[in-house]
Amino acid sequence: MEIWLLNHLPTLPLALIMVGGIVALALAGSVLVYRRHPTLAEGQHNDMVGAGLGMFAAIYGIILAFVVVTLWTETDEAETVVANESTYLAQMVRDSRAFPTAQHARMEDAVSAYAHAVVEVQWPLMREGRPRYGATERAIEDMFTTLNSFEPRTEREKAFYRETISDINKVVAERRARITKAQQSLPGLFKVLAYGGALVIIPLTFLYGNKSQRVRLLFVGSVAALVGFSLLLVLVLDHPFSGDISVPPDAFKEGALAKFW
């Protein structure tokens, strides 16, 4: 459901729906509570409510901060993995220029096939949250087959051959890391704490009394908006390859790989 929302709704409408919905529900809840219990406006329990609200807000803030920082780190690492994989792939193209013309052409064809498989096949799958190793397995095998069929003769060819072998092994390692990142998601317990905490914090604001309805609604709405934006950030960062704000495959179309597009 989360991935579907990210892929089918632009970020701005999603923010309006999510944050606006939370604020609207909070305001409606506040109005209903005060209609049923008008004595709350006297603020007789403000000291107790304020202490409880402050304690829960501090705990919830720490949890949200930890979750957001963790997800941001994961997204940053995903971008680094993609950059590294494309860089090693580009290095293979450059290193293979030291090979004979026919062998260099075969290497470029294999690298081109891999780049297209990543961008055109594997990336849409990652965007939908169901990445598959098999989407690029044949292209990886073709690159290994191309290298295995070549026997370097000169010292120059041997040096670049060793570098190319090293690069392809790094490509394989980064591919695994990329797919692993695409499969990861926030553990269920943290989702319960993040989303469930909102169900505790926002209703607590209903109990804070003030005779001015405008002030009450402003207070409740402000807290609800802050919580809504925080949850929106959690939703967006939890899936680094889905939605508008996601890791793009552009790195596989730049530099030495640009000529394959």
C-alpha positions as CSV (number, residue, x, y, z in Angstrom):
1,M,0.0,0.0,0.0
2,E,2.8,2.4,0.9
3,I,4.7,1.8,-2.3
4,W,1.5,2.1,-4.4
5,L,0.8,5.5,-2.9
6,L,4.4,6.7,-3.5
7,N,4.3,5.5,-7.1
8,H,0.9,6.7,-8.0
9,L,0.7,10.0,-6.2
10,P,3.1,13.0,-6.7
11,T,4.8,14.1,-3.5
12,L,2.8,17.4,-3.2
13,P,-0.7,15.8,-3.4
14,L,0.4,13.0,-1.1
15,A,1.6,15.6,1.4
16,L,-1.7,17.4,1.2
17,I,-3.7,14.3,1.6
18,M,-1.6,12.8,4.5
19,V,-0.8,16.0,6.4
20,G,-4.2,17.6,5.6
21,G,-6.0,14.5,6.6
22,I,-4.2,14.2,9.9
23,V,-4.9,17.9,10.7
24,A,-8.5,17.7,9.7
25,L,-9.1,14.6,11.8
26,A,-7.3,16.2,14.8
27,L,-9.4,19.4,14.5
28,A,-12.6,17.4,14.2
29,G,-11.7,15.3,17.1
30,S,-10.9,18.3,19.3
31,V,-14.3,19.9,18.4
32,L,-16.2,16.7,19.2
33,V,-14.4,16.2,22.5
34,Y,-15.1,19.8,23.7
35,R,-18.7,19.5,22.7
36,R,-19.1,16.4,24.8
37,H,-17.0,17.7,27.6
38,P,-17.2,21.5,27.6
39,T,-15.7,21.7,31.1
40,L,-12.3,20.9,29.6
41,A,-12.2,24.5,28.4
42,E,-11.7,25.5,32.1
43,G,-8.2,24.0,32.0
44,Q,-8.5,22.4,35.5
45,H,-6.3,19.5,34.4
46,N,-3.8,21.5,32.4
47,D,-0.9,20.8,34.7
48,M,-1.4,17.1,34.6
49,V,-2.1,17.1,30.9
50,G,0.9,19.3,30.2
51,A,3.2,17.1,32.1
52,G,1.9,14.0,30.3
53,L,2.0,15.6,26.9
54,G,5.5,16.9,27.5
55,M,6.7,13.4,28.5
56,F,5.1,11.6,25.6
57,A,6.2,14.3,23.2
58,A,9.8,13.9,24.3
59,I,9.8,10.2,23.9
60,Y,7.9,10.3,20.6
61,G,10.3,13.0,19.3
62,I,13.3,10.8,20.1
63,I,11.7,7.8,18.4
64,L,10.8,9.8,15.3
65,A,14.3,11.4,15.1
66,F,15.9,8.0,15.4
67,V,13.7,6.6,12.6
68,V,14.2,9.6,10.3
69,V,17.9,9.6,10.7
70,T,18.2,5.9,10.2
71,L,16.0,6.1,7.0
72,W,18.0,9.1,5.7
73,T,21.2,7.2,6.2
74,E,19.8,4.2,4.4
75,T,18.8,6.4,1.5
76,D,22.2,8.0,1.3
77,E,23.8,4.6,1.4
78,A,21.6,3.5,-1.5
79,E,22.7,6.5,-3.6
80,T,26.3,5.6,-2.8
81,V,25.8,2.0,-3.8
82,V,24.3,3.0,-7.2
83,A,27.1,5.5,-7.8
84,N,29.7,2.9,-7.0
85,E,28.2,0.2,-9.2
86,S,27.9,2.5,-12.2
87,T,31.5,3.8,-11.6
88,Y,32.9,0.3,-11.6
89,L,30.9,-0.5,-14.8
90,A,32.3,2.6,-16.5
91,Q,35.8,1.6,-15.4
92,M,35.4,-1.7,-17.1
93,V,34.6,0.1,-20.4
94,R,37.8,2.2,-20.0
95,D,40.0,-0.6,-18.9
96,S,38.9,-2.8,-21.8
97,R,40.2,-0.3,-24.3
98,A,43.6,-1.9,-23.8
99,F,42.2,-5.1,-25.2
100,P,42.3,-6.0,-28.9
101,T,39.5,-4.3,-30.9
102,A,37.3,-7.4,-31.2
103,Q,37.6,-8.1,-27.5
104,H,36.9,-4.5,-26.6
105,A,33.8,-4.5,-28.7
106,R,32.5,-7.6,-27.1
107,M,33.2,-6.2,-23.6
108,E,31.3,-3.0,-24.5
109,D,28.3,-5.0,-25.8
110,A,28.2,-7.0,-22.6
111,V,28.4,-3.8,-20.4
112,S,25.7,-2.1,-22.5
113,A,23.4,-5.1,-22.1
114,Y,24.0,-5.0,-18.3
115,A,23.3,-1.3,-18.1
116,H,20.1,-1.6,-20.1
117,A,19.0,-4.6,-18.0
118,V,19.5,-2.6,-14.8
119,V,17.7,0.6,-16.0
120,E,14.9,-1.0,-18.1
121,V,14.2,-4.2,-16.3
122,Q,15.5,-4.2,-12.7
123,W,14.8,-0.6,-11.8
124,P,11.0,-0.8,-12.5
125,L,10.9,-3.9,-10.3
126,M,12.8,-2.1,-7.5
127,R,10.4,0.8,-7.8
128,E,7.6,-1.6,-7.2
129,G,9.4,-3.2,-4.2
130,R,10.0,-6.6,-5.8
131,P,13.6,-6.6,-7.1
132,R,14.9,-9.8,-8.7
133,Y,18.5,-10.9,-9.1
134,G,17.5,-12.8,-12.3
135,A,16.8,-9.6,-14.1
136,T,20.5,-8.9,-14.7
137,E,21.9,-12.4,-14.1
138,R,22.3,-13.2,-17.8
139,A,24.1,-9.9,-18.5
140,I,26.5,-10.6,-15.6
141,E,27.2,-14.0,-17.0
142,D,27.9,-12.5,-20.5
143,M,30.4,-10.1,-19.0
144,F,32.2,-13.0,-17.2
145,T,32.1,-15.1,-20.3
146,T,33.6,-12.3,-22.4
147,L,36.5,-12.0,-19.9
148,N,37.0,-15.7,-19.6
149,S,37.3,-16.1,-23.4
150,F,40.2,-13.6,-23.5
151,E,43.8,-14.5,-22.9
152,P,45.9,-11.4,-22.4
153,R,49.4,-11.6,-23.9
154,T,51.3,-8.4,-23.3
155,E,52.0,-7.0,-19.8
156,R,49.8,-4.0,-20.6
157,E,46.9,-6.3,-21.5
158,K,47.5,-8.4,-18.3
159,A,47.5,-5.3,-16.1
160,F,44.2,-4.0,-17.5
161,Y,42.7,-7.5,-17.5
162,R,43.4,-7.8,-13.8
163,E,41.7,-4.4,-13.2
164,T,38.7,-5.4,-15.3
165,I,38.3,-8.6,-13.3
166,S,38.5,-6.5,-10.1
167,D,35.9,-4.1,-11.5
168,I,33.4,-6.8,-12.5
169,N,33.7,-8.4,-9.0
170,K,32.9,-5.0,-7.5
171,V,29.9,-4.6,-9.8
172,V,28.5,-7.9,-8.6
173,A,29.0,-6.9,-5.0
174,E,27.4,-3.5,-5.4
175,R,24.5,-5.1,-7.3
176,R,23.8,-7.3,-4.4
177,A,24.0,-4.3,-2.0
178,R,21.6,-2.3,-4.2
179,I,19.0,-5.1,-4.3
180,T,19.4,-5.6,-0.6
181,K,18.7,-1.9,-0.1
182,A,15.6,-2.1,-2.3
183,Q,14.3,-5.0,-0.2
184,Q,14.8,-3.3,3.1
185,S,12.0,-1.6,4.9
186,L,11.4,-0.1,8.4
187,P,10.8,-3.0,10.9
188,G,7.2,-3.4,11.9
189,L,7.9,-2.5,15.5
190,F,9.3,0.9,14.5
191,K,6.3,1.5,12.2
192,V,4.0,0.8,15.2
193,L,5.9,3.2,17.3
194,A,6.0,5.9,14.6
195,Y,2.4,5.7,13.5
196,G,0.9,4.5,16.8
197,G,2.7,7.3,18.7
198,A,0.6,9.8,16.7
199,L,-2.5,8.2,18.0
200,V,-1.3,9.0,21.5
201,I,0.2,12.4,21.1
202,I,-2.6,14.0,19.1
203,P,-5.6,13.0,21.3
204,L,-3.6,14.2,24.3
205,T,-3.8,17.7,22.9
206,F,-7.6,17.6,23.0
207,L,-7.4,17.5,26.8
208,Y,-5.4,20.7,27.1
209,G,-8.0,23.3,28.1
210,N,-8.4,26.9,26.9
211,K,-11.5,29.0,26.8
212,S,-10.6,30.3,23.3
213,Q,-11.6,27.8,20.7
214,R,-9.4,29.5,18.1
215,V,-6.3,29.0,20.4
216,R,-7.3,25.4,21.1
217,L,-7.7,24.6,17.4
218,L,-4.4,26.4,16.5
219,F,-2.6,24.3,19.2
220,V,-4.1,21.0,18.1
221,G,-3.6,21.8,14.4
222,S,0.0,22.8,14.8
223,V,0.9,19.6,16.7
224,A,-1.1,17.5,14.1
225,A,0.7,19.2,11.2
226,L,4.1,18.6,12.7
227,V,3.3,14.9,13.3
228,G,1.9,14.6,9.8
229,F,5.0,16.0,8.1
230,S,7.2,13.7,10.2
231,L,5.2,10.7,9.2
232,L,5.3,11.8,5.6
233,L,9.0,11.9,5.8
234,V,9.1,8.4,7.3
235,L,6.9,7.1,4.5
236,V,9.0,8.7,1.7
237,L,12.4,7.7,3.1
238,D,11.3,4.2,3.9
239,H,11.4,3.3,0.2
240,P,14.4,4.9,-1.5
241,F,13.7,3.5,-4.9
242,S,9.9,4.4,-5.0
243,G,8.1,7.6,-5.5
244,D,9.1,11.1,-6.8
245,I,11.8,11.5,-4.2
246,S,13.8,8.3,-5.0
247,V,17.3,7.2,-6.2
248,P,17.3,7.5,-10.0
249,P,19.2,5.2,-12.4
250,D,20.8,8.3,-14.1
251,A,24.3,7.2,-13.0
252,F,24.1,4.3,-15.5
253,K,23.6,6.8,-18.4
254,E,26.5,9.1,-17.6
255,G,30.2,9.3,-18.3
256,A,31.7,6.3,-20.1
257,L,28.2,4.6,-20.1
258,A,26.5,7.5,-21.9
259,K,27.3,6.2,-25.4
260,F,25.1,3.1,-24.8
261,W,22.0,5.3,-24.7
